[in-house]
């Protein structure tokens, strides 16, 4: 049986990976949003596509990440693809035959690079705000 994707949990995971607080996400989504409303939204299995698009734009993460990411499946793919017998040994492919059309490690690196860039931009904005006071 296929496990259901929990979009609210995915929003929370990616938001936390980016270091974005609920209050910050709420502020960027508009006046009708607050921390409590973000918390309730992150508990929902399904989130309206229009809202996911806004969140995607604010966090600079593809909407598909919220709609398709399954943490358990990702962990299983990683665990079944690599075995770490010894810290001195390199990761060795096991018998599991998972062949995505893209390199998942490249996608993870790409995501982290975007997250770092966003954090740098946020720091620059905060420094500008502090200097202008």
PyMOL commands that set and color helices and strands:
alter all, ss='L'
color gray80, all
select helices_A, chain A and resi 7-18+22-29+35-41+49-59+63-68+71-81+104-131
alter helices_A, ss='H'
color red, helices_A
select strands_A, chain A and resi 82-83+92-93
alter strands_A, ss='S'
color yellow, strands_A
deselect
rebuild
show_as cartoon
